[in-house]
Amino acid sequence: MVNFVLVAGARLGAWAWDEVAPCLRAAGHGVHPLTLSGLADKRGVPAGQATHVQDIVDEVERRDLRDVVLVGHSYSGIPAGQAAERIGDRLARAVFVDSDVPTDGRSFLSAWPDGGAAVKASIAENGGFWPPAPASHYDGEGLTDEQIARLVRGSTPHPGATLTEPAVLAGPLSDLPATYVLCAPAGTEPEDAEPDAVVAELVHGGHWRLVRMDTGHWPMFSQPRELAQILLDAAVD
């Protein structure tokens, strides 16, 4: 048995894993979906990047979890990657689901065009939060109208500081046992159907495994059973 700690991306909470978690539990594993500070049921809790890292570490330590498969989706790959090295031998494997991966001294927005100037402006205009995305944001991602409605309905404003504050890493991510799940539906532009240079280098290093999904950026909604199977396979890698 392993313990899955599941962390969804920006604007989302533990609820985003509602269709994945039962599949993992049915296989006999511990499953711990986590809401990060300032989001969903923890809305109103102040949060910066270090807060989100600590949220994950605290969840593992408070529950005294061992054999942890730490799963970070999208934005949450940034705090999950930092937490992975801090939980030490409690970690069995990290899984990055179509996510950003942390780089020491760089923020979530560092790799965005113009350093994420448009997002930073949006944060400044919305009281320090990145507002939820409209339904049109999810077009072309393999989602049904009902799934898009769930995403829009469940999303909450995301604490802006978590997007602009830098990651802090003690060592190279290449040393982590990890799986990277690349989501790219059929018809994706060629440059988007391959991992970026950072992920490609990590995979080339030998400790990371690349898995592809023929779906969009929110596979816990569009293909929950398929994603659950990938996570189960990663647990025994």
C-alpha positions in Angstrom: 0.0 0.0 0.0 1.1 3.5 -0.7 -0.3 6.9 0.3 -1.4 9.2 -2.5 -1.3 12.9 -1.6 -3.2 14.7 -4.4 -2.8 18.4 -5.0 -4.8 20.1 -7.8 -3.7 23.2 -9.7 -4.5 26.9 -9.4 -8.0 27.9 -8.2 -8.9 24.3 -7.3 -9.2 22.3 -4.1 -9.4 18.7 -2.8 -12.7 18.4 -4.5 -11.1 18.2 -7.9 -10.0 14.6 -7.2 -13.5 13.3 -6.4 -13.5 11.0 -9.4 -9.9 9.8 -9.2 -9.7 9.1 -5.4 -12.3 6.2 -5.4 -10.3 4.3 -8.0 -7.1 4.6 -5.9 -8.9 3.6 -2.7 -10.5 0.6 -4.5 -6.9 -0.6 -5.2 -6.2 -0.6 -1.5 -4.2 2.6 -1.1 -4.4 5.5 1.2 -5.7 8.6 -0.6 -5.3 12.2 0.8 -6.6 15.0 -1.5 -5.4 18.3 -0.2 -6.7 21.8 -0.4 -4.0 24.4 -0.3 -4.3 27.5 1.9 -6.4 30.3 0.4 -8.4 28.0 -1.8 -11.8 26.3 -1.8 -12.7 25.4 1.8 -9.6 27.2 3.0 -10.5 30.4 1.3 -9.5 33.4 3.3 -6.3 31.8 4.7 -3.3 34.0 3.8 -0.9 32.2 1.6 2.5 32.6 -0.2 4.5 30.1 -2.1 6.2 28.9 1.1 2.8 28.4 2.7 1.7 26.0 0.0 4.9 24.0 0.4 4.3 23.8 4.1 0.7 22.8 3.6 1.9 19.6 1.8 4.7 18.9 4.3 2.3 19.3 7.2 -0.2 16.9 5.6 2.4 14.2 5.3 3.9 14.7 8.7 0.6 15.2 10.6 -0.8 12.0 9.3 2.6 10.3 9.6 2.4 9.1 6.0 5.0 6.8 4.6 5.5 5.5 1.0 4.0 8.7 -0.3 3.2 9.2 -3.9 3.0 13.0 -4.1 0.9 14.2 -7.1 1.0 17.8 -8.2 -1.2 19.1 -11.0 -0.5 22.2 -13.1 0.5 25.1 -10.7 0.8 22.7 -7.8 3.8 21.0 -9.3 5.8 24.0 -8.0 5.0 23.5 -4.3 4.9 19.7 -4.7 8.4 19.6 -6.1 9.7 21.6 -3.2 7.8 19.5 -0.7 9.0 16.3 -2.2 12.6 16.9 -1.2 11.6 18.1 2.2 9.7 14.9 3.2 12.8 12.9 2.6 12.5 9.1 2.9 8.7 9.3 3.3 8.6 9.9 -0.5 8.1 6.9 -2.8 7.6 8.9 -5.9 6.5 12.3 -7.2 4.1 12.6 -10.1 3.7 15.9 -12.0 0.4 16.0 -13.9 0.8 18.4 -16.9 2.5 20.7 -14.4 5.1 23.2 -13.9 8.2 22.0 -12.1 10.1 24.2 -9.6 13.4 25.9 -10.4 15.3 27.4 -7.5 14.9 31.1 -7.3 12.1 31.2 -10.0 8.4 31.6 -9.6 5.4 30.0 -11.3 5.2 33.1 -13.5 8.9 33.3 -14.4 8.6 31.3 -17.5 5.5 33.1 -18.8 5.8 35.7 -21.6 6.9 39.0 -20.1 7.3 37.3 -16.8 3.5 36.9 -16.5 2.9 40.7 -16.7 -0.7 40.2 -17.6 -1.3 37.8 -14.7 0.4 40.2 -12.3 -1.8 43.0 -13.6 -4.9 40.9 -13.0 -3.7 40.1 -9.5 -3.2 43.8 -8.7 -6.6 44.6 -10.1 -8.3 41.9 -8.0 -7.1 42.5 -4.5 -4.1 40.3 -4.7 -5.8 37.3 -6.2 -5.8 35.6 -9.7 -9.5 35.5 -10.5 -11.2 32.3 -11.7 -11.2 31.6 -15.4 -14.3 31.9 -17.6 -15.9 28.8 -19.2 -14.2 29.6 -22.5 -10.8 29.0 -20.9 -11.6 25.3 -20.9 -12.5 25.0 -24.6 -10.6 22.3 -26.6 -9.6 20.4 -23.4 -11.7 17.3 -23.9 -14.2 18.4 -21.3 -18.0 18.1 -21.4 -20.2 21.1 -20.8 -21.1 19.5 -17.4 -17.4 19.1 -16.5 -16.6 22.7 -17.5 -19.5 23.9 -15.4 -18.1 22.0 -12.4 -14.7 23.6 -12.9 -16.2 27.1 -13.2 -18.5 26.6 -10.2 -15.9 25.1 -7.9 -13.0 27.4 -8.7 -12.0 30.2 -6.3 -9.6 33.2 -6.6 -6.0 32.1 -6.3 -3.7 33.9 -3.9 -1.4 35.9 -6.1 1.7 35.7 -3.9 1.9 32.0 -4.5 2.4 32.7 -8.2 5.0 35.4 -7.9 7.2 34.2 -5.0 10.2 32.1 -6.0 10.7 28.4 -5.3 13.4 27.3 -2.9 15.2 24.0 -3.7 18.0 22.4 -1.8 19.1 20.1 -4.6 18.5 19.1 -8.2 15.0 17.7 -9.1 16.8 15.2 -11.3 17.5 13.2 -8.2 13.8 12.6 -7.4 12.1 9.4 -8.5 9.3 11.0 -10.6 6.8 10.5 -13.3 5.7 13.4 -15.6 2.3 13.1 -17.2 2.1 15.1 -20.4 -1.5 15.9 -21.5 -1.9 16.6 -25.2 -5.1 15.9 -27.1 -5.0 14.8 -30.7 -4.5 17.7 -33.0 -2.3 19.6 -30.5 0.3 21.8 -32.1 3.7 19.9 -32.4 5.5 22.3 -30.1 2.8 21.6 -27.4 2.8 17.9 -27.8 6.3 17.5 -26.4 7.6 18.3 -22.9 9.4 21.6 -22.4 13.1 21.8 -22.2 13.2 21.6 -18.4 11.1 18.4 -18.3 12.9 16.9 -21.3 16.2 17.2 -19.5 14.8 15.7 -16.3 13.4 12.7 -18.2 16.7 12.3 -20.1 18.5 12.2 -16.7 17.1 8.7 -16.0 15.1 9.1 -12.7 12.0 10.6 -14.4 9.5 8.7 -16.6 7.4 10.4 -19.2 3.8 9.3 -19.7 1.4 10.8 -22.3 -2.3 11.2 -22.1 -4.5 12.0 -25.1 -6.6 14.6 -23.3 -6.4 18.2 -22.1 -5.0 19.9 -19.1 -7.6 18.7 -16.6 -7.4 14.9 -16.8 -9.0 14.4 -13.4 -12.2 15.6 -15.0 -11.8 14.5 -18.6 -10.2 11.1 -18.0 -10.3 10.3 -14.3 -10.1 6.5 -14.6 -7.2 6.7 -17.0 -5.4 9.1 -14.8 -6.0 6.9 -11.8 -4.4 4.0 -13.6 -1.3 6.0 -14.5 -1.0 7.0 -10.8 -1.3 3.3 -9.8 1.3 2.4 -12.3 3.6 5.1 -11.0 3.3 3.8 -7.5 5.0 0.5 -8.5 7.7 2.1 -10.8 
